[in-house]
Amino acid sequence: MFSKINHSKIFVTGIMLIAICASACVDSVFGTFRNIKLNETADRNSLRVSVDFSSAKVEDAYVEYWLDGQKDKLFRTPVTTQKKDFKIVLTNLKFNSTYQYRIVLGNGDVRTESEVYSFITKDIPDQLIGLYHVDQKDEQALPAEFKEGSMLVYNRETPGCIAMLDYQGTLRWYQRFNNTGVKVAHFTKNQTVLAILAPMDYPTSYGNEILELSLTGDTIFHLKKGEQDFKQTIHHEILRNEKNQYLTLCAEERILDLRSVGGKAADTVKGDGILVLDKSGKKIWSWSVFEALDPLKEKNILKEAKDWMHANSLFIDTDGNYIISFYNNGQIWKVNALNKKVMWKFGKGGDFPLPKGDEFDQGHAVHVNNQKSLILFDNGTSKKRSRVLGFDLNEIAKQVSLKLQVQLKDGIFTDRMGSAYMINANTILTCISKQNQALLTDKNGAVLWSMMCANIPYRVEFIPFSDSKPYIDEL
């Protein structure tokens, strides 16, 4: 039997969490709970609460919790193994809601439970109110897959924010940054969020920090420009490979004699590269567009010297090589991750002949999907109309076949930025950046769902709950 802990309830005043938790000790046959306290997380996140406690001996432990009156829908944290002092963070919470929880020692048939206690989460922070608004939703038309996941969005201006929202527009997870914007963010296979950060004096998608966070808000990796081998400005993309190394696009500069094309004896040409860093910040691998092209042979080099190619996305292909897209020349390249050779060029003037009508102007968020099709968001600058394209490439024969073409409706257009990701075989989540919206469409371009954003969204990615549970799951 347990003796009862005199644990006060937690209540909300405005956005302040007020908690008075008495230290307590409960003895049992199998173990002892000591000093149970419920605390705010260090960043005072309204959707995270920390349960801190100790045990009399080294134990495994986890926390079970549920919305008041909904014990049949119980959430459980991952098991923290072999410790005496515990700090277990609860996630997957709702704003301004009452929860009950209990601590469990052990990990199997033999378990020791604490008493059941209650707390009330804080309300949504003022800074997050009104950032996202779902203004069109046809419940019957929405695929089940879309309802069973969240969307990753972020604010590139200061103060920055990374957020995950479900299809109803409910904020499920967030992280705020006071003095920096979020240039790009990805959800990783390790259930972390990886981002490029920078203050407002860095342009558009360029940044000077790499940050990786767990879904409980812990910092996994943080590196600033100037530290270790991180010497260059990075931009547009940050990824993690199978070796847990960090891949990013980086700015490359060369001082060149451009007098032969009408320039100066010492002109600066700004290009792009790929940089790979390990977890200590040491450079493992790098590549530069200057290794593949001679700027002096580019007819528009004087006009484009300040932003020669403008790489805007990077993807690790299924064979481990890199797919990189360029906005200015409308091409997508595949670069060998070992010998640095360009394996092929796809797009305007590329190695694959494109049938009439299949040509694209510029591509963003280029990636290979689960069906091994190359998917891209075509800005459509020449026609002032954006679309989503999918191609199957025969890399040996240099042949291409169009597998997907979603022509967005008249008036849906963004000449810069944007993304497109397939939710299932028939629906696509697109980001129309310059119009501040995300759309779910069918293959005919019919809008099934839309969300307006207060800030210009660079991309909107979809994360199935199956990939983010138990930290973010269906409520």
N, C-alpha and C positions, 0 to 999 in steps of 0.2 A: 504494500500500500504506500501511496505517496502522501507526505504531508503537504498541505496546500501552500503555494507561494502567494504572498500578498503582493500581487502584481496590479498596478493601477492601469486603467484604460488610457488610451492615447486619443486626444481630440484635436480638432483643427480650429484655429482662429485665423481667419484670412488665409495667408499662405504659410503661416508659421506652424510647424509641428511642435506641439508641447507634450513632453513625455516625462513622467516621474516614475522610474522603475526601481523598486526596492531590490537590493541584493538578496539573494535567496540561496538556500541549500536544501536539496531533497535527496535523501538517502534511499537506496533500493537494494534489492538483492544483487543486481547486476552492475550498478554503478551509481554515481552521484552527479547531480546537476548543481553547479555553483555559479553565483554571480550572473544570473540571467538578466540581460539588459537589451532593450530594443532601442536602437539608435538611428538617427539619420545617417545617410552615407556622407562622406566628406564633401561631396559636391552639392549636397542638399537636393538631391534628385527626388522629385515627387513620386516617381514610379519605382523607386528602390528603397528598401528598408533593410537594415542590418540587425540580425539577431546575434548577439555576443554572449558567450557563456563559457564555462569551464567544466571539466569533468575530473573526477577524483583520480582517474588513471587514463592511460592512453586508450583512446576509443575511436571507432568510426561513428560519424554522426551526420544527420540531415534534418531538414525541417519540412513538415507537412503543413499546408495552409490552404484556406478556401474562403470564398466570399461568404459572409454571414448568411446562414440559411441554405447554403448550397454545398453541404459536405459531400454530396454524391459526386461533385466535380472537384476533386481534391488535386492540388498541385504539390509537387515534391521537388526539392532542390537536389542537385547531384550530391553524392556522398562525399563528404570530406573525411579522408582516411587518416587514422593513426595520429591523433593529436590529443592534447589536453586542453588547449585554449582555442576556441573557435570564433570565427567571425563569418557568418553565413548570410549572404545577401539574397533577399527575396526579390524576384522580378515578376514580370507578367501580371502586374497590378493595374488597377483602374484608379483614376483620380477620385478623391472624395468618397471613398467606399470603406465599409467596415469589413474587416477580415478576422478570422480566427486562425490560430496556429498552435502547433505543439512541436517540441524538439524530440527527436528519436535517437537514442544511442544504440549502436549495433547495426548490422547490415545483413539481415537474413531472418530466419525463423525466430531467433532469440533477440528481442528488442526491449528497450526500456523507454517508456514514454513519459514526457513531462505532463503537467496539467495543460489544459487548453486555455489560451489567453486571447485577448482581442486588441486590435488597433484600428485606427482610421487613417487612411492615407490623406495627404494634402491635396488641395485643389490644383488645377493646371496653373503654372506660372504665367503671370501677365504677359511676358514677352512672347509666349507661344500661342496666345489666343488669336484666332483669325488668320493664322498663316496658311492653312489649307482648308479648302471647302469643297466637298463633294456636291455638285449641283445637277447631276443627272445620273439616275440609277434605275435600271430596269431589272428588278430582282429575278424575274423569270428568264431573262436572256443571259444573265451572268453565269459563266461556267463554274462548276463546283471548285475547280482548282484555284480560281481567282479569289473565291471567298475563304480559301484555306491558306492564306499567306499574307504577307505585309509588303509594303513598298518602301524602299530606301530613298530618301530625299535629303537635301542639304542646302544650306544657305551660304553662298559664296561671299556675301557682304559681312561686315562686322556689326554686331556680334554674330558669330557663326553658330550654326546648329546642325546636327545630324539627327534625323528622325526616322522612325518607321511607323507607318500608318496602315490600318486595314482598309478594306474596300468601303467601309462605312465612313471613313475619314477619322476614325478613332485613333488617337495617338497611343502607340503601344510601347515605344521606347524612344528615348531622346538623350542627347548629350549637348550641352551648351558650352560656348567658348566666348569669353568676354572681349578679348583684344585681337582676335584673329578670325578670318573667314575660312570656310571649308571649300576648297577648290574642286575636289573630287573625292568620292568615298566608294568603297566596295565592301560587300559582305564576303568573308572568306570561308573556305571549307572547314577552317578551324573554329568556326562560330565566333569570329572576331570581326570588328569593323576597322578597316584600314583606310587612312585618309592622307591627303596632302593639305596642309594648312598654310596660311600666309596672311599678313595684315593687308590693309587696303592699298598700300603703296606698291603692291605687286599687281600686275595687270591680270585681268580675266582668269585664266586657268593655271597661272604660274604660282609656284609656292616655294617656301624655304623650310618646311618642317614635314617630317613623316611621323605619323602617330597611329599606333594600333591599340585598340581598346577591346577588352572582353565585354560581354554583354552584362556583366555585373559592374562595369565601370572601371575596372582595374587597367592600368597602363601596361601593355605587353611589350611595346617597343616605342621609343621616342628618340628621334635624331634630328638635330637642327643643322642647317647649312653652316659649314665651317668646322663641324665636328667630324673626326675620323676622316674617311675618304669622300664625304659628302661635301664637295666643293662647288658644285654647279647649281644653278637654279633648275628646279624640276617642274614638270607641267603635265596636265591633262590625264595622267594615268599613274596608278600605283597598284601593283599586284604582288602576290606571294606565290612562289613556285613549289614544286613537290619537295624541294630541299629546304623549305622554309626560309628562302632567300627573298629579298625584296627587289622587284623590278619596277623601273620607272622610266618615263621619257625625260630627257634632260636637254637643256639648251647648250648648243655647241657654237663657239665663235672662232673665226679665223681672220687674221689680218693678211689680206691678199693684194697683189698688184693688179688692179683692174683697169689700167690705162689702155690696154688693147681693146677694151669694150667701152671706152669713153669714161672710165672712172679715174680714181686717184691711185697714186703709187702705193698707198697704204690704206686700203678701204677695209672696213669691217663687214664680214658676211656672217649672218646669224643663221645657223641651221639647227638640226636636231640629232639626238642620239638616244641610245638605250644604255641604261646604267643598271648593273646588278650588284647589290650590297648584301653581305651576310649579316647575321644578327648582332655582330659587334661593330657594324658600320664599315667593314673593310670591303674595298672594291674587288669583286670576283671576276667581272666581265664587263666589257663596254664595246660599243659600236657607234660609229658616226656616219651620217649621210655623206660626209666628205670622203669617206673611204670608198663610196660607190659611185659618186658623180663628181665631175670637175666643174666647179662654178663658172669657169671661163667659157665653157661650152654651152651654157644655158642662155638662151636668147633674151630672157627677161631678168637677168641677174641684177642689173642696176636698179630696176624697179622693185625687185623682191629681196634685195640684200638684207633689209632689216628683219625679214621673216621669210626666209627663202622657201622652205617647203611646208612649214606649219604642220608638223605631225600632231594628230589629235586623238589617236587611240592606239592601244597596244594590247595584243592578245597572245597567250601561249597556246599554240595549236596542239592537237592531240599527239603529234610526233615530237613535241618539245621545242620546235622552232617558233620563231616570232612572226606574228602578223602585225604590221604597222600601217596605218592609213595616213595619207597626206591630204590636206584641204586644198592647197594652192594648185597642185597639178592634177587633182582628181584621181589619184592612183592609190592602190593598196599593194604593199610589197610583202613578200615572205623572205625573212632573213634567217640564214642558217645559224643556229645557236652555238655551233662549234667553230666553223671556219669563217664566219662572218660574211659569207657570200650571199648576194641577193639571188634567191632561188627562182623567183618570178615576180612580174609586175602585172597587176590587173587593173583595168580601167582605161582611161584616155591614153592612147598610144602604147598600151601594154602588150603583153605576150599572148593574150587570149582574145581572138576576134569576137567582138560582141555583135549579135544580130541587131538590126535597126529596131529602135524602141527600147532596147535593154541597156542602153548607155546611161550612165549616171553622172551627175555634175560633181558633187562632193559627197563623201561618206563620213558618217560619224558612228561611234559605238560599234565598230566592226568586230564581229566575233563569229565563232563556229558553234552552232547549236548542237543539241543531242543527236540530231539526224545527220550531222557532219556537213550541213549546208552553211555557206558563208552568208551571214545576215548583216545588213547595214541599213542605216537610216540615210536615205538620199535627200539632201536638203532641197534639191530641185531649183537651184538659183536661176537657171535660164528660163524656166517656165513659171516661176513664182508659185510652185505647188510641190509639196513634199510627198514622199512615198516611202514604203518599206520594200526592200528587195532581198531575195534569197537566191543564191546561186550554188550549183554543184560544179566544182572544178575538177577536171581531169588534169592533174599536174604534169603527168608524163606526156600526154598527147596535146596538151595546151588547148583543150576544148572546154567549153562552158555551156551549161544549160540553165535556163531560168526556172527556178522551182517555186518562187513566191514573188508576187507583185501586188502590193496593197496600195492602191491609189487613194490618197486621202482626199476628202471632199474639197470643193472649191472654197478658198479662203483659209484653209488650214495649211500654214506655211511658216517655216522658220529658215532663214538663210544661213544661220549659224547654230552650232550646238545641236542638241537633240539626240534621241536614242530610240531603239525599238527592240523589244524582247518578246518572244513567243510565249504565251501562257499555256496553250495547248495547240493542237493541230489546226484549230480554226480561229483563234483569237490572238491579238497582238497588243501589248502595252507599249504605247508610244509617248515620247516626251516632245512637246512642241514648245521649245524653250522661249522663243521670242513672244509667244502668245500666253506665256505663263500657265500652261496647262498640260495635264497628262490625260491620255485617252485610252480606253480599251475599245478596240474595233474588231469587227469580223474581217474576213478576207476581202470583202467587197468595200471596205472602208466605212461601213455603217458604224456610227458611234453607239456603243452599248453602255458606256459609263465615262464620266469625265470628272476631273478634279482641277480646280483653280488654285494657283499658288500665289501668295503675296509677293514672293521674290522670284526672279528668273531661275527656273530649275535647269541645271546643266544636263542631267540625266535622271531617269527614274527607273530603278531596278526592282524586280520582283523576287521575294524570298519566301519560298514555301515554308509553312510552319514545321514541316517534317525536317527542314534543315536547321531551324532555329530553336526547336524544343530542347529541354524544358524551359529555357529562358524566355522565349516568346512562343506562345501556343494559343490555340483557340480558347477564347474566354467562355 
